[in-house]
Amino acid sequence: MKDFLKFVLLFIIGLIFLFFVGFYFTTQEINQMQSSFSAIDFLKSQSSDLNQTNTIKAEYKEFISPDEKLKLKYQDDWQEIKDKTEIDKLFPLDIKEKYGLQVLFLARRINEKGPAQLVISKGETKQASSSKELINNLIEDIYKQIENAQTEILNVQTEHKKGEFEVKYIYGNHIFRSKEIVRLTSNEDFYIIDFFAPDNLWKNFEEEIEKLIESIQLSD
């Protein structure tokens, strides 16, 4: 009888112990979940504030090319990249030699709109006599020859000394898009401004790109 009572007592103590252990870990999980929800709410509120700030109080910097012929304004939250290794990756050597391409400005940014890249380059028009001919040459030599990607050319627009077009890049399951803005000078030089971002976030950047285009000033 004593052994039986002892067994029952130990069994009850064991149940109580398991209950408290279970209660402790359940409480810890709930606390962690609540902390996560609080963090998410906080990040959402911060993102909302950032959206309002960027929409209402966007600040701008001015880019001026070394020859002072090209000027444009861009939002001041871009981080300029001056690493020569990164700059050298942008164009193949044969293309740089053919068009005399020099990268004047490289910047990257990650904010609530998404990741993006901005590149400003200068080149030589060579035999191209118009923006249409130059853009056709660039499309054939650069944008249709990108390794490991399928490309689709969109929205080509050309005038006498300027042109614009978009490129969609398909890397497996990843799709990106760029806006290429071309401006020609009267002395056989050209500038190309490249705005690059994920295709599924492209609408987030359209207004910013239009403002950048509107700010472009080119003098001969």
Beta strands, then each sheet from edge to edge (+ up, - down):
strand 1: 60-64
strand 2: 70-75
strand 3: 79-80
strand 4: 102-111
strand 5: 114-124
strand 6: 150-158
strand 7: 162-171
strand 8: 174-184
strand 9: 189-198
strand 10: 217-218
sheet 1: 1+ 2- 10+
sheet 2: 3+ 4- 5+ 9- 8+ 7- 6+
end
